[in-house]
Amino acid sequence: MQRQLRNYSPGQSSALHVAAPVMLSLVAFWAMLASDARAAEEISLVRDGRPHHVTGELLVEAQDGGVLLKAADGELWVIQPDEIKERRSNDKPFEPLDAEATARRLLDEFGGGFSIHQTAHYVICYNTSSAYAEWCGALYERLYRGFFTYWSNQGVELREPTWPLVALVFRDRESYAEYSRGELGDAVNSIIGYYNVRTNRVTMYDLTGVDELRQNTRRISSAAHVNAILSQPAAERTVATIVHEATHQLAYNSGLQTRYADNPFWVSEGLAVYFETPDLKSSKGWRNIGGVNRVNLIQFHKYLRRRPDDSLAAMIVNDQRFRDSKTAGDAYAEAWALNYYLLRTQPRQYADYLAKLAARGPLETVTPQQRLDEFRSIFGQDLSRLDTEFLRFMQRVR
């Protein structure tokens, strides 16, 4: 199977819900998928004048010697052949880092002022209050339980993440922006949190300091105090953004989606919107997964007034509407609506469709026609009929 990669930018989306952009280029034909190779690979390389030594699992190798490597901390490395200075196979099997090793590596990376909060499935590295870190951990664990329970009820078998899920929490917007500008560029000014598909981390900052949510100047004393602040109606969209990005992280670490594969944005972003509305009153999980997302429902109804006839087909085959700030709001709303419709009316077919997407190897080139054919093979050849039924269904949603 061949793979071609030119100016590859996996996981990039638009507006507030962003998986951090990763600008990678390997002008080569990918000749081998090495997903079954479990022996560790060691590569010494020089990138931007700086030496690196990476040990990990070889996923893909190009004919020209370039490689895609999955490191022990979950980061994906696309290494071009002219960067490689030394490479050898290690006799030892590939071993992902455990929570303790992950915590040590994060503290080494971020230095003084940062602490670690661990939960059953997350390692949170933070330099804000411990109360806020604990609140984040509880929020993520509730989402984790709800996410796995939901897909189990849909007949979708997920796997436990290979390594602990990492979240970085900065004390304020300024320190967050200083760190994130290298990953987000100028977009950092409009993004309050994101999942980076390359590093496999969620990055955000302490939302209790946001001006419109601040409650006087009282020191945050407990996770319950944090919850009181972030349960305000004004906080719903900001918290939803954090949950949205954490949903991306779960999807890519549970086998629901494959990193660096061709994942249509309408699926990735629509699913994240489907899960994003936070259930802050529940201590056991998300009680309202699959509920109506009011913000996107309103936006979708507005879009219907100017929606072109080919809107559904265009969204299936092309991600550009999600990348353009002028059309992103409508694209996200329609993606949520389509996911909502399919999960409510054709859950078994939707599960089959997700399985087909997840089976793609990383860096495979998929044409727009292939995307369309794949969709039709699961949901039916008559796209016009499906679109009519979709719109009729959504008109009844309140």
C-alpha positions in Angstrom: 0.0 0.0 0.0 1.4 3.4 -1.0 1.1 6.6 0.9 1.9 10.1 -0.4 2.3 13.1 1.8 2.7 16.7 0.7 2.4 19.6 3.2 0.5 17.3 5.5 -1.4 19.1 8.3 -3.3 16.6 10.4 -6.1 17.5 12.8 -6.2 21.2 12.1 -9.6 22.8 12.4 -10.9 26.3 12.9 -12.7 28.7 15.3 -12.2 27.8 19.0 -12.2 24.1 18.7 -8.7 23.4 17.4 -6.4 20.4 17.3 -3.1 22.2 17.2 -1.8 22.6 13.6 1.2 20.5 12.7 2.9 21.5 9.5 4.8 18.5 8.3 6.3 17.6 4.9 7.6 14.4 3.6 7.8 14.4 -0.2 7.8 10.6 -0.5 5.7 7.6 -1.3 4.9 5.7 1.9 5.7 2.1 1.3 5.2 0.2 4.5 2.9 0.3 7.5 4.7 -1.2 10.4 1.9 -1.3 12.9 2.8 -4.8 13.9 6.4 -4.1 14.6 6.7 -3.8 18.4 10.5 -3.6 18.7 11.7 -0.1 19.7 13.5 2.0 17.1 16.1 4.5 18.2 16.8 7.6 16.0 19.2 10.5 16.5 18.2 13.5 14.4 18.8 17.2 14.0 15.9 19.5 13.5 16.1 23.3 13.3 19.7 23.0 14.4 18.8 21.1 17.6 19.8 17.5 18.3 17.1 15.0 19.4 17.1 11.4 20.3 13.8 9.6 19.9 13.0 6.0 20.9 9.6 4.6 19.9 7.5 2.3 17.7 8.0 2.5 14.0 4.6 3.0 12.3 5.4 3.9 8.7 8.6 3.9 6.7 9.0 5.7 3.3 11.0 4.5 0.4 13.3 7.4 0.8 14.1 6.6 4.4 11.7 8.9 6.2 9.7 7.5 9.1 6.7 8.0 11.3 7.6 7.1 14.8 5.4 6.8 17.9 7.5 7.8 20.9 7.0 6.3 24.4 5.2 9.4 25.6 2.6 9.2 22.8 4.1 11.9 20.6 4.2 11.2 16.9 7.4 12.1 15.0 7.5 12.5 11.3 11.2 12.4 10.6 12.5 13.3 7.2 15.5 11.4 5.8 17.9 14.4 5.8 17.2 14.9 9.5 18.4 11.4 10.5 21.9 11.1 11.8 21.8 7.7 13.3 19.2 4.9 13.4 19.1 1.5 14.9 16.6 -1.1 16.1 16.5 -1.8 19.8 16.3 -5.4 21.0 13.9 -4.3 23.7 10.2 -4.2 23.0 8.4 -0.9 22.7 7.2 0.2 26.2 4.9 3.2 26.6 5.6 5.4 29.6 3.5 4.8 32.7 1.9 7.6 34.8 4.9 8.0 37.1 7.4 8.2 34.3 5.1 10.6 32.4 4.9 12.9 35.5 8.7 12.9 35.9 9.2 13.8 32.2 6.6 16.6 32.4 8.2 18.1 35.5 11.6 18.0 33.8 10.2 19.7 30.7 8.3 22.5 32.5 10.6 23.0 35.5 9.9 24.8 38.8 6.5 26.2 39.6 4.7 23.2 38.0 3.1 20.4 39.9 1.4 17.1 39.0 -2.1 15.9 39.7 -2.8 12.3 38.8 -6.2 10.6 38.4 -7.0 7.1 37.2 -6.5 8.0 33.5 -4.9 11.5 33.4 -1.7 13.2 34.3 -2.3 16.9 34.8 0.7 19.2 34.8 -0.2 22.7 36.2 1.1 25.9 37.7 -2.3 27.2 38.9 -4.1 26.2 42.1 -4.3 22.6 43.1 -8.1 23.1 43.5 -8.4 23.9 39.8 -6.2 20.9 38.8 -8.4 18.7 40.9 -11.6 20.1 39.3 -10.1 19.4 35.9 -9.2 15.9 36.8 -12.7 15.2 38.1 -14.3 16.7 35.0 -12.1 14.6 32.7 -12.8 11.4 34.6 -16.5 12.0 34.3 -16.2 12.6 30.6 -14.0 9.4 30.3 -16.7 7.3 32.0 -19.4 8.8 30.0 -17.5 8.4 26.7 -16.8 4.7 27.2 -20.3 4.0 28.6 -21.9 5.7 25.6 -20.0 3.8 23.0 -20.4 0.5 24.8 -24.2 1.1 24.7 -23.8 1.7 20.9 -22.1 -1.7 20.5 -18.7 -0.1 19.8 -15.8 -1.8 21.5 -13.1 0.7 22.6 -9.7 0.0 24.1 -8.1 1.6 27.1 -5.6 4.2 26.3 -2.0 2.9 25.9 -0.6 5.7 28.1 -1.9 8.2 30.6 -3.7 11.1 29.0 -1.8 14.4 29.5 -3.4 17.8 30.1 -1.4 21.0 30.6 -3.1 23.8 32.7 -1.5 27.2 32.8 -2.3 29.7 35.6 -3.5 32.5 33.2 -4.0 33.4 29.6 -0.7 35.2 29.3 1.4 32.2 30.3 -0.8 29.9 28.2 -0.3 32.1 25.1 3.5 32.3 25.6 3.7 28.5 25.6 1.1 27.9 22.9 2.1 30.5 20.3 4.6 28.1 18.8 1.9 25.6 18.1 -1.0 27.9 17.3 0.6 31.1 15.9 -1.6 34.1 15.8 -4.7 32.0 16.5 -3.6 31.7 20.1 -5.4 35.0 20.8 -8.8 33.4 20.0 -8.3 29.9 21.3 -8.8 29.0 25.0 -7.8 25.4 24.7 -6.8 22.7 22.2 -5.8 19.2 21.6 -2.5 18.7 19.7 -2.8 15.5 17.6 1.0 15.3 17.3 2.0 15.6 21.0 -1.3 14.0 22.2 -1.8 16.6 24.8 -4.6 18.9 25.8 -3.5 22.5 26.7 -5.6 25.1 28.4 -5.5 27.7 31.2 -7.4 28.4 34.5 -10.8 29.6 33.4 -11.7 31.0 36.9 -9.6 34.0 36.1 -11.6 34.9 33.0 -13.0 38.4 33.7 -16.6 37.7 33.0 -16.5 34.7 35.3 -14.4 36.1 38.1 -16.2 36.2 41.5 -14.7 39.1 43.3 -11.0 38.4 44.2 -11.5 35.5 46.6 -8.8 32.8 46.4 -10.0 29.6 44.9 -10.3 27.3 47.9 -11.7 24.0 46.6 -12.9 22.1 43.6 -16.4 22.9 44.7 -15.6 26.6 44.6 -14.3 26.2 41.0 -17.5 24.3 40.1 -19.6 27.1 41.5 -17.8 29.6 39.3 -17.8 27.5 36.1 -21.5 26.4 36.5 -22.6 29.9 35.6 -24.4 30.2 32.3 -21.7 32.5 31.1 -19.1 29.8 31.5 -21.0 27.1 29.5 -19.3 27.7 26.2 -15.8 28.0 27.7 -16.1 24.8 29.6 -17.7 23.2 26.5 -14.5 24.0 24.6 -12.3 22.2 27.1 -14.6 19.2 27.0 -14.6 19.3 23.2 -10.8 19.1 23.1 -10.7 16.3 25.7 -13.2 14.4 23.6 -10.8 14.6 20.6 -8.1 13.2 22.9 -10.3 10.3 24.0 -11.3 9.5 20.5 -7.7 9.3 19.3 -6.6 7.2 22.3 -9.4 4.7 22.5 -9.3 3.3 19.0 -12.4 5.3 17.9 -10.1 7.3 15.5 -6.6 7.0 14.2 -4.1 9.8 14.5 -2.7 11.1 11.2 -5.3 9.1 9.3 -7.7 10.9 7.0 -10.5 11.7 9.4 -13.2 13.8 7.8 -13.7 17.0 9.9 -17.5 16.5 9.9 -16.9 13.3 11.9 -14.1 14.5 14.2 -15.6 17.9 15.0 -19.2 16.8 14.9 -18.6 14.1 17.4 -16.7 16.5 19.7 -19.6 18.9 19.6 -22.0 16.0 20.2 -20.1 15.3 23.5 -19.1 18.8 24.5 -22.0 20.2 26.6 -20.7 19.8 30.1 -22.7 18.0 32.8 -21.2 19.8 35.8 -23.9 18.6 38.2 -23.2 14.9 37.7 -20.6 13.1 39.8 -20.9 9.9 37.9 -20.6 10.9 34.3 -22.3 12.7 31.4 -26.0 12.1 31.9 -26.9 14.1 28.8 -24.6 12.7 26.1 -26.6 12.9 22.8 -28.8 15.7 24.1 -29.7 18.6 21.8 -26.8 21.1 21.5 -28.9 24.3 21.6 -26.1 26.6 20.4 -25.5 24.5 17.3 -29.2 23.8 16.7 -29.9 27.5 16.5 -26.9 28.1 14.2 -28.0 25.2 12.0 -31.5 26.6 11.6 -30.0 30.0 10.6 -27.8 28.2 8.1 -30.8 26.5 6.5 -32.0 29.8 5.1 -29.0 30.0 2.8 -27.9 26.3 2.7 -26.9 25.2 -0.9 -28.3 22.0 -2.3 -24.9 20.4 -2.4 -24.0 21.2 1.3 -24.1 17.7 2.5 -21.9 16.3 -0.3 -19.5 19.2 0.0 -19.0 18.6 3.7 -18.4 14.9 3.3 -15.7 15.3 0.7 -14.0 18.5 1.7 -12.9 20.0 5.0 -12.3 23.6 3.8 -15.4 25.0 5.3 -14.1 24.1 8.8 -10.8 25.9 8.1 -12.4 29.2 7.0 -13.5 31.5 9.8 -16.3 32.8 7.6 -17.9 29.4 7.2 -16.7 27.5 10.3 -19.7 28.3 12.4 -22.1 26.9 9.9 -19.8 23.9 9.2 -19.7 23.0 12.9 -23.4 23.3 13.3 -24.1 21.1 10.3 -21.5 18.5 11.4 -23.2 18.3 14.8 -26.6 18.0 13.2 -25.5 15.2 10.8 -23.9 13.3 13.7 -27.0 13.8 15.8 -29.2 12.5 13.0 -27.1 9.5 12.1 -26.5 8.4 15.7 -30.3 8.7 16.4 -31.5 7.0 13.3 -28.8 4.7 12.0 -26.5 3.9 15.0 -25.4 0.5 13.7 -24.4 1.9 10.3 -22.7 4.8 12.0 -20.6 2.4 14.1 -19.6 0.5 10.9 -18.6 3.8 9.3 -16.4 4.8 12.3 -14.8 1.3 12.2 -14.0 1.8 8.5 -12.4 5.2 9.1 -10.4 3.9 12.1 -9.0 1.0 10.0 -7.2 3.5 7.8 -3.4 3.7 8.3 -1.7 7.0 9.1 -0.7 9.2 6.2 -2.9 7.4 3.6 -4.0 9.6 0.8 -7.8 9.6 0.4 -9.5 11.4 -2.5 -12.8 13.3 -2.3 -14.4 10.7 -4.5 -13.2 7.9 -2.2 -14.7 9.8 0.8 -18.0 10.0 -1.0 -18.0 6.4 -2.1 -17.1 5.3 1.4 -20.0 7.3 2.9 -22.5 5.9 0.4 -21.3 2.3 0.9 -22.5 2.6 4.5 -25.5 5.0 4.4 -26.9 4.4 1.0 -26.2 5.5 -2.6 -29.0 8.0 -2.8 -27.4 11.0 -1.1 -30.3 13.3 -2.2 -32.8 11.1 -0.4 -30.7 11.0 2.8 -30.3 14.7 2.7 -34.1 15.2 2.5 -34.6 12.8 5.4 -31.9 14.5 7.4 -33.4 17.9 7.0 -36.9 16.7 7.8 -35.6 15.0 11.0 -33.7 18.2 12.1 -36.8 20.4 11.5 -38.5 18.4 14.3 -35.7 18.7 16.8 -36.4 21.2 19.5 
